[in-house]
Amino acid sequence: MGGPGSGYFEHAGRPGLVGGSSGGGGGGGNGGATAKERAEKHRQARESLTRITREAEVRIAETLAAYEESKTETTFIFDTDGNLLLQGTENKPESTVVPSKEVARDRIVIHNHPNQSPPSFADFEVAIESSAKEERILTGGYQYVITKTSTFTSSQQKVMGEKLYEFYREASEDGMTLNDAMHYAYKKLTQQYSGFQYKRVRITSPPELR
């Protein structure tokens, strides 16, 4: 278990498997839907998401630029206009604080991975449980964005977690590196579950957004 969280987070830190923080929650699947039906659900789910403006992304990127390769894992909370509201750290390489649901609700919660890895299995669990608008992982050059859509339900948590591991194992057995295998697994999960959206975006360098 990670050390005590920052006071304003009202939550103890939690350990990650590859980095990030553990938690619990649910997921949503598409059952025995056809490929065409799944594609339509995904389209509708993506359209239901409220986008963060370019200006807000620039503010976020500017704030995080100094932390892309930080050796200390830190959690940041932004509002949807890109203003930094809270920041906390446990001063441990692979352990970060997890904000309470009240603090995170409808906001953008980001923590960096000092080992430059993509979201872990533990990060998936936190994102599924989170009340945040988006959960993101920061590394050098990328932000990994995890979002629940309007079609998300909490009934498929276990099967989604099992699928994520299944996809990761499949990629690992094909010779992918840990980072590539995790990225592949998250992409595959997004393809199967319309309530879960994941993307890797190069938005940590402000000039690219202007």
C-alpha positions as CSV (number, residue, x, y, z in Angstrom):
1,M,0.0,0.0,0.0
2,G,1.3,3.4,-0.9
3,G,1.9,6.0,1.8
4,P,-0.7,8.5,3.0
5,G,-2.2,10.7,0.3
6,S,-2.0,14.4,0.3
7,G,-4.5,16.0,2.7
8,Y,-6.8,17.5,0.1
9,F,-7.2,14.1,-1.7
10,E,-8.6,12.4,1.5
11,H,-7.3,9.1,0.2
12,A,-4.3,6.9,0.8
13,G,-2.0,6.1,-2.1
14,R,-2.3,2.8,-3.8
15,P,0.3,0.7,-5.5
16,G,0.3,0.0,-9.3
17,L,1.4,-3.0,-11.3
18,V,3.3,-1.1,-14.0
19,G,2.7,2.4,-12.5
20,G,-0.4,4.2,-11.5
21,S,-2.9,3.3,-8.8
22,S,-5.2,0.4,-8.0
23,G,-9.0,0.5,-7.5
24,G,-12.2,-1.2,-8.4
25,G,-15.3,-0.5,-10.4
26,G,-17.3,-1.8,-13.4
27,G,-17.3,-2.0,-17.2
28,G,-19.7,-2.3,-20.1
29,G,-19.8,-4.8,-22.9
30,N,-21.7,-5.3,-26.1
31,G,-22.7,-8.9,-25.5
32,G,-23.2,-10.9,-28.7
33,A,-23.6,-7.9,-30.9
34,T,-22.5,-8.1,-34.6
35,A,-19.5,-6.2,-35.8
36,K,-21.9,-3.7,-37.5
37,E,-23.9,-3.2,-34.3
38,R,-20.7,-2.8,-32.2
39,A,-19.4,-0.2,-34.7
40,E,-22.6,1.8,-34.4
41,K,-22.5,1.7,-30.6
42,H,-18.9,2.9,-30.7
43,R,-19.8,5.8,-33.0
44,Q,-22.7,6.9,-30.8
45,A,-20.5,6.6,-27.7
46,R,-17.8,8.7,-29.2
47,E,-20.3,11.4,-30.3
48,S,-21.7,11.5,-26.7
49,L,-18.3,12.6,-25.3
50,T,-18.0,16.3,-24.5
51,R,-14.7,17.4,-26.1
52,I,-12.0,19.4,-24.2
53,T,-11.3,22.6,-26.2
54,R,-7.9,23.2,-27.9
55,E,-7.3,26.1,-25.6
56,A,-7.9,24.0,-22.5
57,E,-5.5,21.3,-23.8
58,V,-2.8,24.0,-24.4
59,R,-3.2,25.1,-20.7
60,I,-2.9,21.5,-19.5
61,A,0.1,20.8,-21.7
62,E,1.9,23.9,-20.6
63,T,1.4,23.0,-16.9
64,L,2.6,19.4,-17.4
65,A,5.6,20.1,-19.6
66,A,8.0,20.0,-16.7
67,Y,6.7,16.7,-15.4
68,E,6.9,14.5,-18.6
69,E,10.1,12.8,-17.4
70,S,9.8,13.5,-13.7
71,K,11.1,10.8,-11.4
72,T,8.4,11.4,-8.9
73,E,4.8,10.3,-9.6
74,T,2.4,13.2,-9.1
75,T,-1.4,13.6,-9.5
76,F,-2.9,16.7,-11.1
77,I,-6.6,17.7,-11.3
78,F,-7.7,20.2,-13.9
79,D,-11.1,21.6,-14.7
80,T,-12.5,21.4,-18.2
81,D,-11.1,24.8,-19.0
82,G,-7.6,23.5,-18.4
83,N,-7.0,25.3,-15.1
84,L,-4.9,23.4,-12.5
85,L,-7.0,22.9,-9.4
86,L,-5.0,20.5,-7.2
87,Q,-1.6,18.8,-7.3
88,G,-0.3,16.1,-4.9
89,T,2.6,13.6,-4.6
90,E,3.7,10.8,-2.3
91,N,7.4,11.3,-3.2
92,K,7.7,7.6,-4.3
93,P,8.7,6.6,-7.8
94,E,5.7,4.3,-8.5
95,S,3.0,5.4,-6.1
96,T,0.5,8.2,-6.5
97,V,-2.4,9.6,-4.5
98,V,-6.0,8.8,-5.6
99,P,-8.4,11.7,-5.2
100,S,-11.8,11.2,-3.6
101,K,-14.8,10.9,-5.9
102,E,-16.0,14.3,-4.7
103,V,-12.7,16.0,-5.6
104,A,-12.4,14.2,-9.0
105,R,-16.0,14.5,-10.2
106,D,-16.4,15.7,-13.8
107,R,-12.7,16.9,-13.8
108,I,-9.6,15.8,-15.6
109,V,-7.3,13.7,-13.4
110,I,-3.8,13.1,-14.6
111,H,-0.8,11.3,-13.1
112,N,2.6,10.8,-14.6
113,H,4.5,7.5,-15.0
114,P,8.2,8.0,-14.1
115,N,9.0,4.7,-15.9
116,Q,7.4,6.1,-19.1
117,S,4.9,3.2,-19.3
118,P,1.4,3.3,-20.7
119,P,-1.7,2.7,-18.4
120,S,-1.3,-0.4,-16.2
121,F,-4.0,-2.9,-15.2
122,A,-4.3,-0.9,-12.0
123,D,-4.9,2.3,-13.9
124,F,-7.7,0.6,-15.7
125,E,-9.4,-0.3,-12.4
126,V,-9.0,3.3,-11.1
127,A,-10.4,4.7,-14.4
128,I,-13.4,2.4,-14.3
129,E,-14.2,3.4,-10.7
130,S,-13.4,7.1,-11.1
131,S,-16.0,9.9,-11.2
132,A,-13.6,12.0,-13.3
133,K,-14.5,13.2,-16.8
134,E,-11.2,11.7,-18.0
135,E,-8.4,9.8,-16.4
136,R,-5.0,10.4,-18.1
137,I,-1.5,9.0,-17.8
138,L,1.4,11.4,-18.6
139,T,4.7,10.2,-20.1
140,G,7.4,11.9,-22.2
141,G,5.7,13.1,-25.3
142,Y,2.3,11.5,-24.8
143,Q,-0.9,11.5,-22.7
144,Y,-2.9,8.3,-22.5
145,V,-6.6,9.2,-22.2
146,I,-9.2,6.9,-20.6
147,T,-12.9,7.9,-20.7
148,K,-16.2,6.3,-19.9
149,T,-19.0,7.1,-22.4
150,S,-22.8,7.3,-22.1
151,T,-23.1,3.6,-22.8
152,F,-20.9,2.6,-19.9
153,T,-22.4,0.2,-17.3
154,S,-20.9,-1.3,-14.2
155,S,-22.0,-4.9,-14.9
156,Q,-19.0,-6.0,-16.9
157,Q,-16.1,-5.1,-14.6
158,K,-14.7,-8.6,-14.2
159,V,-14.9,-9.6,-17.8
160,M,-13.4,-6.3,-19.0
161,G,-10.4,-6.8,-16.6
162,E,-10.0,-10.4,-17.8
163,K,-10.1,-9.3,-21.5
164,L,-7.5,-6.6,-20.9
165,Y,-5.2,-9.2,-19.5
166,E,-6.0,-11.6,-22.3
167,F,-5.2,-9.0,-24.9
168,Y,-1.9,-8.1,-23.1
169,R,-0.9,-11.8,-22.8
170,E,-1.7,-12.3,-26.5
171,A,0.5,-9.3,-27.5
172,S,3.3,-10.4,-25.1
173,E,3.4,-13.9,-26.6
174,D,3.7,-12.3,-30.1
175,G,6.9,-10.7,-28.9
176,M,5.7,-7.1,-28.2
177,T,7.5,-5.1,-25.5
178,L,5.6,-4.4,-22.3
179,N,4.8,-0.9,-23.3
180,D,3.5,-1.9,-26.8
181,A,1.6,-4.9,-25.4
182,M,-0.3,-2.7,-22.9
183,H,-1.1,-0.1,-25.5
184,Y,-2.3,-2.9,-27.8
185,A,-4.5,-4.4,-25.0
186,Y,-6.1,-1.1,-24.2
187,K,-6.9,-0.4,-27.9
188,K,-8.4,-3.9,-28.3
189,L,-10.6,-3.3,-25.2
190,T,-11.9,0.0,-26.7
191,Q,-12.8,-1.9,-29.9
192,Q,-15.0,-4.4,-28.0
193,Y,-16.6,-2.2,-25.4
194,S,-18.4,1.0,-26.4
195,G,-18.6,2.3,-22.8
196,F,-14.8,2.4,-22.6
197,Q,-12.7,4.8,-24.7
198,Y,-8.9,4.9,-24.8
199,K,-6.5,6.8,-26.9
200,R,-2.8,7.9,-27.0
201,V,-2.3,11.4,-28.0
202,R,0.7,13.6,-28.5
203,I,-0.6,16.7,-26.7
204,T,2.2,17.4,-24.2
205,S,4.0,19.9,-26.4
206,P,2.0,23.1,-26.5
207,P,3.3,24.3,-29.9
208,E,1.7,21.3,-31.6
209,L,-1.7,22.5,-30.4
210,R,-1.5,26.1,-31.7
